[in-house]
Amino acid sequence: MRIFISADIEGIAGVMRPEQCAPGHAEHQLARGLMEQEVNAAIDGAFAAGATEVVVADSHAQMTNLRAEQIDSRARLVQGKPRGLSMVEGLQQQRFDGMMFIGFHSAAGEAGVLAHTINGRAFWRIEVNGRVMGESDLYATVAAEYGTPLWLVSGDDCLQRWIGEHYPAVDYVAVKRAISHTCAESLSPQAAQQAIRTAAEQAVRRADRQPVSLLTAPYQLRLQASKPVLADLFSLIPGVTRLDAVTVGYQADAMATLIGLLSAFSYLASTQN
């Protein structure tokens, strides 16, 4: 039984401010500890239910948040960037029975604590085939292409409503209630970790769900950049079409291709900071 975990930080209990998500900031040191504890809870729950392998993809910012010495020694850890599948890098290397998203958040343009999609400073809104896309949607789709079902998600109550509406078979742990974009009422770290551990164990014991996706290929991307100069840059990539001053489009037959493109967009945007 092989389990894949993608871990972000904005959906972790006790995290609600941008500085907590900024590597190098003193607050990030505290937040990464909370992130590690929730990841370890998911790992422990998976192994308690009979998992034989667990791979964790560190998936925030430079993707070097999780300190290897703090992570359950039974798991393997994917870190660093660039990487082709970004937040689910490693999923393509072998067959996984199920996947978990720990510490995830709502899409850009939607309500929720620190809501954004991939790069909040560069991407104002991302749509694929006319649907607003969050990270959970993009990576659930690419996982479905590899035959891996999404079993469990954790984050705030806004993402909980989204997952419940679009992925009703997926289990969810709400570790905080969104009050505003940068304000939340969180469970204690201990309560959040216990809830995730229990849910992870139950999800792996069920182990009977099929891959789900909101989308079918071909995938038509429509991306609104945060400013025109970014759309200028994105339009330099072959195949990208300019739709208006801040919007670009692209079509792909595989979600993995779009993930690679969005990663390239994000890197290009970082050159303008």
Salt bridges, closest charged atoms under 4 A:
ASP8 OD1 - HIS60 ND1 3.32
ASP8 OD2 - HIS105 NE2 3.07
GLU10 OE2 - HIS60 ND1 3.41
GLU10 OE1 - HIS105 NE2 3.72
GLU10 OE2 - HIS116 NE2 3.79
GLU19 OE2 - ARG17 NE 3.37
GLU36 OE2 - ARG67 NE 2.82
ASP44 OD1 - ARG74 NH2 2.96
ASP44 OD2 - ARG197 NE 3.12
GLU53 OE2 - ARG2 NE 3.23
GLU53 OE1 - ARG76 NH1 3.34
ASP72 OD2 - ARG74 NH2 2.72
ASP97 OD1 - ARG95 NH1 2.94
GLU110 OE2 - ARG125 NH2 3.85
GLU127 OE2 - ARG125 NE 3.58
GLU135 OE1 - HIS105 NE2 3.05
GLU135 OE2 - HIS116 NE2 3.47
ASP157 OD2 - ARG161 NH1 3.54
ASP171 OD1 - ARG206 NH1 2.88
ASP171 OD2 - ARG209 NH1 3.53
GLU185 OE1 - ARG177 NH2 3.40
GLU201 OE2 - ARG205 NH2 2.82
ASP232 OD1 - ARG242 NH1 2.88
